[in-house]
């Protein structure tokens, strides 16, 4: 069965929220919300998120484990002297997505490659270890959620709003970067899913020298949010 003939999880959540507010959706409105929700949950957007969030350190970008990088680390990196292993792990994280020959080395050649790469980093070993830890945490942490889907507990430092930045200012930034009315982003930015997309897109775009926030995933979220806002207004007026 075509997945678009089914109700997406995203659509179910939106419909439940509207129903809880006393809005009786028409069949056409349900179909519209579902179609736009499937765009948010598209395979491309899911694949983009599944790549994880890269971490910058010393002029390099470290990405979460790939099968290629993990295999090299277990086969080659773990065989290196213990003092070199932290740098080797970072090396595997940095080049796990590379299509070149960075991980096509082993033995003494691999050790030389790791030492040469590490020597070119503009950071201390302690900074490199912190960056590696932040990348590895992505594969292990599962943040608890409250009833509204907001992450709880401590957040990474760069994922917290700076003091003095209001929700209105944040939504204004999103409006300028992506589009849509402030009300849309003030509602959507409270969603853990949207924040995950926003953070991942920003960091991935920086790592790959892509344009800023004008991303398909965010455009899909914007389109869905606008449609829901229009439906709410129509029912309020009608």
C-alpha positions as CSV (number, residue, x, y, z in Angstrom):
1,X,0.0,0.0,0.0
2,X,1.2,3.5,-0.8
3,X,2.2,5.1,2.5
4,X,0.5,8.3,1.4
5,X,-2.8,6.4,1.7
6,X,-2.2,6.0,5.4
7,X,-2.2,8.6,8.2
8,X,1.3,9.8,9.0
9,X,2.5,10.1,12.6
10,X,3.0,13.8,12.1
11,X,-0.5,14.3,10.7
12,X,-2.0,12.3,13.6
13,X,-0.3,14.6,16.1
14,X,-1.5,17.7,14.3
15,X,-5.1,16.4,13.9
16,X,-5.2,15.4,17.6
17,X,-4.1,18.9,18.6
18,X,-6.7,20.5,16.4
19,X,-9.4,18.2,17.7
20,X,-8.4,18.9,21.3
21,X,-9.0,22.6,20.6
22,X,-12.6,21.8,19.5
23,X,-12.0,22.0,15.7
24,X,-14.0,19.5,13.7
25,X,-11.9,18.9,10.6
26,X,-13.4,18.3,7.2
27,X,-12.2,15.3,5.1
28,X,-10.5,17.7,2.7
29,X,-8.6,19.3,5.6
30,X,-7.5,16.0,7.0
31,X,-6.2,14.9,3.5
32,X,-4.4,18.2,3.2
33,X,-2.7,17.9,6.6
34,X,-1.7,14.3,5.9
35,X,-0.2,15.1,2.5
36,X,1.9,18.0,3.9
37,X,2.9,15.8,6.9
38,X,4.2,13.1,4.6
39,X,6.4,15.8,3.0
40,X,7.8,16.6,6.4
41,X,8.4,12.8,7.0
42,X,9.9,12.3,3.5
43,X,12.6,9.8,3.0
44,X,15.1,12.5,2.1
45,X,14.4,14.5,5.2
46,X,14.6,11.4,7.4
47,X,17.9,10.5,5.8
48,X,19.2,14.0,6.3
49,X,18.4,13.8,10.0
50,X,19.8,10.3,10.3
51,X,23.2,11.5,9.4
52,X,23.4,13.2,12.8
53,X,25.0,16.5,13.8
54,X,28.6,17.2,12.9
55,X,30.9,18.8,15.4
56,X,33.6,21.3,14.5
57,X,36.9,21.2,16.1
58,X,40.3,22.6,15.2
59,X,39.4,23.2,11.6
60,X,37.9,19.7,11.0
61,X,34.3,18.3,11.2
62,X,33.6,15.1,13.1
63,X,30.5,13.1,12.0
64,X,28.7,10.3,13.9
65,X,29.8,6.8,13.1
66,X,29.4,5.4,9.6
67,X,29.8,1.7,8.9
68,X,33.0,2.5,6.9
69,X,34.5,4.5,9.7
70,X,33.5,2.1,12.4
71,X,35.0,-0.9,10.5
72,X,38.3,1.0,10.0
73,X,38.4,2.0,13.7
74,X,37.8,-1.6,15.0
75,X,40.2,-3.2,12.5
76,X,43.0,-0.5,12.3
77,X,42.5,2.2,15.0
78,X,42.3,-0.2,17.9
79,X,45.6,-1.8,16.9
80,X,47.5,1.5,17.3
81,X,49.4,2.5,20.4
82,X,47.1,3.6,23.2
83,X,48.4,7.2,23.1
84,X,47.4,7.5,19.4
85,X,44.0,5.8,19.7
86,X,42.0,9.0,20.7
87,X,43.4,10.8,17.6
88,X,42.7,7.7,15.4
89,X,39.0,7.6,16.6
90,X,38.7,11.3,15.7
91,X,40.3,10.6,12.3
92,X,37.7,7.8,11.7
93,X,34.9,10.2,12.6
94,X,36.3,12.9,10.3
95,X,36.7,10.7,7.2
96,X,34.0,8.0,7.7
97,X,32.0,9.7,4.9
98,X,34.9,10.4,2.6
99,X,35.0,8.7,-0.8
100,X,38.7,9.2,-1.0
101,X,41.5,7.0,0.4
102,X,41.8,8.5,3.9
103,X,40.7,5.2,5.4
104,X,42.3,2.9,2.9
105,X,45.5,2.7,5.0
106,X,46.6,0.4,7.8
107,X,49.6,-0.4,9.9
108,X,52.4,2.2,10.0
109,X,50.9,4.1,7.0
110,X,47.7,4.5,9.0
111,X,49.6,5.7,12.1
112,X,51.5,8.3,10.0
113,X,48.3,9.5,8.4
114,X,46.6,10.0,11.8
115,X,49.6,11.8,13.2
116,X,49.9,14.1,10.2
117,X,46.2,14.9,10.3
118,X,46.1,15.5,14.1
119,X,49.2,17.7,13.8
120,X,47.3,20.0,11.5
121,X,44.4,20.5,13.9
122,X,44.2,23.9,15.5
123,X,43.1,22.7,18.9
124,X,44.4,21.0,22.0
125,X,44.0,17.3,22.6
126,X,41.5,18.0,25.4
127,X,39.3,20.0,22.9
128,X,39.5,17.1,20.4
129,X,38.4,14.6,23.1
130,X,35.4,16.8,24.1
131,X,34.4,17.0,20.4
132,X,34.7,13.2,20.0
133,X,32.5,12.7,23.1
134,X,29.8,15.1,21.8
135,X,29.7,13.1,18.5
136,X,29.6,9.7,20.2
137,X,26.8,10.9,22.6
138,X,24.5,11.2,19.6
139,X,24.4,7.5,19.1
140,X,23.7,6.8,22.8
141,X,21.5,9.5,24.3
142,X,17.7,9.4,24.3
143,X,16.4,12.6,25.8
144,X,13.2,12.1,27.9
145,X,10.2,13.9,26.4
146,X,7.3,15.7,28.2
147,X,3.8,15.7,27.0
148,X,4.5,18.4,24.3
149,X,7.6,16.7,22.9
150,X,10.0,19.1,24.5
151,X,13.4,17.7,25.5
152,X,14.0,17.9,29.2
153,X,17.2,18.0,31.3
154,X,20.5,19.5,30.3
155,X,21.1,20.5,26.7
156,X,24.4,20.9,24.8
157,X,25.7,24.4,25.3
158,X,25.2,25.4,21.7
159,X,21.6,24.1,21.7
160,X,20.5,26.6,24.4
161,X,19.2,30.0,23.7
162,X,21.6,32.8,24.6
163,X,20.6,35.0,27.5
164,X,18.5,37.9,26.3
165,X,17.2,36.2,23.2
166,X,13.4,36.0,23.4
167,X,11.1,33.6,21.6
168,X,10.0,36.5,19.5
169,X,13.5,37.3,18.4
170,X,14.2,33.7,17.6
171,X,11.0,33.4,15.5
172,X,11.9,36.7,13.7
173,X,15.3,35.1,12.8
174,X,13.5,32.0,11.4
175,X,11.1,34.2,9.5
176,X,14.0,36.1,7.9
177,X,15.9,32.9,7.1
178,X,13.1,30.6,6.0
179,X,9.9,32.6,5.7
180,X,6.5,32.3,7.2
181,X,4.7,34.5,9.9
182,X,6.1,34.9,13.4
183,X,3.1,33.1,14.9
184,X,4.0,30.0,12.9
185,X,7.6,29.7,14.3
186,X,6.6,30.7,17.8
187,X,4.3,27.7,17.7
188,X,6.6,25.3,15.8
189,X,9.9,26.0,17.5
190,X,8.5,24.4,20.7
191,X,8.5,21.1,18.8
192,X,11.4,18.8,19.6
193,X,11.2,17.4,16.0
194,X,11.5,20.9,14.5
195,X,14.3,21.9,16.8
196,X,16.2,18.7,15.8
197,X,15.8,19.5,12.2
198,X,16.8,23.1,12.7
199,X,20.0,22.2,14.6
200,X,21.0,19.4,12.3
201,X,20.4,21.5,9.2
202,X,22.4,24.4,10.5
203,X,25.4,22.3,11.5
204,X,25.3,20.1,8.3
205,X,25.1,23.1,6.1
206,X,28.1,24.7,7.9
207,X,30.1,21.5,7.5
208,X,29.3,21.2,3.8
209,X,29.4,24.9,2.9
210,X,25.7,24.8,1.9
211,X,23.4,27.8,1.9
212,X,22.0,28.8,5.3
213,X,18.6,27.8,6.6
214,X,16.7,27.6,3.3
215,X,16.3,23.8,3.6
216,X,13.7,21.4,2.2
217,X,13.0,20.0,5.6
218,X,12.3,23.4,7.1
219,X,10.2,24.4,4.0
220,X,8.1,21.3,4.5
221,X,7.6,22.2,8.2
222,X,6.7,25.8,7.2
223,X,4.1,24.6,4.6
224,X,2.5,22.3,7.1
225,X,2.4,25.0,9.8
226,X,0.9,27.5,7.4
227,X,-1.8,25.0,6.4
228,X,-2.7,24.3,10.0
229,X,-2.8,28.1,10.8
230,X,-5.1,28.6,7.8
231,X,-7.4,25.8,9.0
232,X,-7.5,27.3,12.5
233,X,-8.4,30.7,11.1
234,X,-11.1,29.3,8.8
235,X,-12.8,27.5,11.7
236,X,-12.5,30.5,14.0
237,X,-14.1,32.7,11.3
238,X,-16.7,30.2,10.3
